Amino acid sequence: MTKFISEAQDRDLDRSGVIKGFDFCYETAWKFLQKLAENAD
């Protein structure tokens, strides 16, 4: 049972890591698009 719980926790950590990575990519892309918009003016 303990092994099962630790595996579930590892899976949750992986998921939150993926979400953090996605948030970082989204923020970076958003800043990049804002820079492009400023340069276009």
ROMARMI-825069 format. One line per field, with one value per residue: residue number from 1; residue in three letters; x, y, z of N, C-alpha, C, O, CB in turn. Coordinates in Angstrom, 2 decimals, decimal comma. Atoms other than C-alpha are relative to their C-alpha. Glycine has a CB too. Layout:
n: [NUM/...]
res: [Ala/...]
nu: [X/...]
nv: [Y/...]
nw: [Z/...]
cau: [X/...]
cav: [Y/...]
caw: [Z/...]
cu: [X/...]
cv: [Y/...]
cw: [Z/...]
ou: [X/...]
ov: [Y/...]
ow: [Z/...]
cbu: [X/...]
cbv: [Y/...]
cbw: [Z/...]
END
This chain:
n: [1/2/3/4/5/6/7/8/9/10/11/12/13/14/15/16/17/18/19/20/21/22/23/24/25/26/27/28/29/30/31/32/33/34/35/36/37/38/39/40/41]
res: [Met/Thr/Lys/Phe/Ile/Ser/Glu/Ala/Gln/Asp/Arg/Asp/Leu/Asp/Arg/Ser/Gly/Val/Ile/Lys/Gly/Phe/Asp/Phe/Cys/Tyr/Glu/Thr/Ala/Trp/Lys/Phe/Leu/Gln/Lys/Leu/Ala/Glu/Asn/Ala/Asp]
nu: [0,83/-0,89/-0,60/1,04/0,14/-1,17/0,10/1,02/-0,60/-0,94/0,79/0,46/-1,14/-0,23/1,06/-0,21/-1,18/0,43/0,81/-0,92/-0,71/0,92/0,18/-1,21/-0,01/1,08/-0,45/-1,08/0,61/0,80/-0,93/-0,55/1,04/0,13/-1,15/0,25/1,05/-0,60/-0,89/0,79/0,55]
nv: [-1,20/-1,17/-0,15/-0,57/-1,41/-0,76/-0,11/-1,01/-1,30/-0,28/-0,38/-1,37/-0,89/-0,10/-0,81/-1,41/-0,44/-0,27/-1,22/-1,13/-0,19/-0,59/-1,40/-0,74/-0,17/-0,93/-1,34/-0,40/-0,28/-1,21/-1,13/-0,11/-0,61/-1,42/-0,71/-0,11/-1,01/-1,31/-0,32/-0,21/-1,37]
nw: [0,00/-0,07/1,33/0,85/-0,37/0,46/1,47/0,28/-0,29/1,09/1,17/-0,25/0,19/1,44/0,59/-0,36/0,75/1,38/-0,02/-0,19/1,25/0,96/-0,40/0,34/1,46/0,34/-0,38/0,91/1,30/-0,16/-0,02/1,35/0,84/-0,39/0,58/1,44/0,18/-0,26/1,11/1,21/-0,02]
cau: [0,00/2,83/4,42/1,13/0,84/4,42/3,82/0,68/2,64/5,35/2,67/1,26/4,74/5,20/1,86/2,61/6,02/4,38/1,90/4,71/6,62/3,54/2,94/6,56/6,30/3,01/4,47/7,56/5,46/3,16/6,10/7,55/4,23/3,99/7,50/6,54/3,42/5,46/8,00/5,23/3,91]
cav: [0,00/2,43/1,78/2,62/5,92/6,97/6,21/8,34/11,20/10,90/11,14/14,30/15,84/15,04/16,63/19,84/19,98/19,78/22,50/24,77/24,19/25,03/28,23/29,27/28,67/30,58/33,57/33,62/33,48/36,23/38,55/37,82/38,70/41,94/42,91/42,20/44,36/47,24/47,02/47,00/50,41]
caw: [0,00/0,86/-2,54/-4,24/-2,33/-3,15/-6,85/-6,79/-5,18/-7,85/-10,52/-8,89/-8,82/-12,50/-13,32/-11,39/-13,07/-16,48/-15,54/-14,27/-17,49/-19,53/-17,52/-18,09/-21,86/-21,98/-20,10/-22,32/-25,49/-24,15/-23,37/-26,82/-28,50/-26,49/-27,63/-31,25/-30,87/-29,39/-32,21/-34,82/-33,72]
cu: [0,87/0,61/-1,00/-0,14/1,18/-0,02/-1,01/0,56/0,98/-0,76/-0,51/1,13/0,29/-1,03/0,21/1,22/-0,35/-0,79/0,88/0,76/-0,88/-0,24/1,20/0,05/-1,05/0,42/1,06/-0,57/-0,80/0,89/0,58/-1,01/-0,18/1,14/-0,21/-1,03/0,57/0,89/-0,77/-0,55/0,93]
cv: [1,26/0,28/0,68/1,50/0,81/0,14/1,06/1,40/0,38/0,48/1,43/1,00/0,19/0,93/1,47/0,55/0,35/1,30/1,23/0,28/0,66/1,48/0,84/0,25/1,02/1,43/0,51/0,38/1,31/1,24/0,25/0,68/1,47/0,82/0,21/1,10/1,41/0,42/0,31/1,43/1,02]
cw: [0,00/-1,37/-0,94/0,26/-0,53/-1,52/-0,39/0,25/-1,10/-1,23/0,16/-0,20/-1,48/-0,63/0,31/-0,72/-1,43/-0,06/0,18/-1,28/-1,04/0,31/-0,42/-1,51/-0,42/0,31/-0,96/-1,36/0,07/0,00/-1,38/-0,93/0,34/-0,58/-1,49/-0,25/0,22/-1,17/-1,27/-0,07/-0,63]
ou: [0,58/0,74/-0,63/-0,24/0,99/0,39/-0,80/0,29/1,03/-0,31/-0,51/0,91/0,56/-0,69/0,09/1,26/0,14/-0,61/0,67/0,94/-0,43/-0,25/1,03/0,37/-0,80/0,20/1,02/-0,18/-0,78/0,58/0,73/-0,65/-0,39/0,93/0,07/-0,87/0,23/0,88/-0,28/-0,77/0,60]
ov: [2,22/1,43/1,55/2,29/1,90/1,18/1,81/2,32/1,54/1,40/2,20/2,07/1,30/1,77/2,32/1,73/1,33/2,10/2,25/1,44/1,53/2,31/1,96/1,36/1,85/2,33/1,67/1,39/2,10/2,23/1,39/1,55/2,29/1,94/1,29/1,89/2,33/1,58/1,04/1,96/2,20]
ow: [-0,71/-1,77/-1,74/-0,67/-1,07/-2,04/-1,33/-0,51/-1,51/-1,92/-0,80/-0,77/-1,93/-1,47/-0,58/-1,07/-1,98/-0,97/-0,48/-1,65/-1,79/-0,60/-0,90/-1,94/-1,30/-0,50/-1,38/-1,94/-0,87/-0,66/-1,81/-1,72/-0,56/-1,03/-2,01/-1,18/-0,52/-1,58/-2,13/-1,15/-0,68]
cbu: [-0,95/1,10/0,44/-1,35/-0,11/1,31/-0,39/-1,26/0,72/0,84/-1,19/-0,57/1,25/-0,06/-1,38/0,15/1,08/-0,86/-1,05/0,99/0,52/-1,34/-0,21/1,27/-0,27/-1,28/0,55/1,03/-0,92/-0,83/1,14/0,38/-1,33/-0,04/1,31/-0,50/-1,17/0,82/0,96/-1,16/-0,30]
cbv: [0,00/-0,22/-1,38/-0,71/0,16/-0,70/-1,36/-0,23/-0,02/-1,25/-0,99/0,13/-0,55/-1,39/-0,46/0,16/-1,07/-1,18/-0,06/-0,29/-1,34/-0,76/0,10/-0,78/-1,36/-0,37/0,01/-1,14/-1,17/-0,06/-0,25/-1,40/-0,75/0,14/-0,78/-1,35/-0,25/-0,02/-1,16/-1,01/0,41]
cbw: [1,23/1,04/-0,57/0,22/1,53/0,45/-0,62/0,86/1,37/-0,33/-0,19/1,42/0,72/-0,66/0,51/1,52/0,03/-0,54/1,14/1,15/-0,53/0,01/1,52/0,45/-0,71/0,76/1,44/-0,15/-0,44/1,29/1,01/-0,55/0,16/1,54/0,25/-0,58/0,98/1,30/-0,26/-0,06/1,42]
END
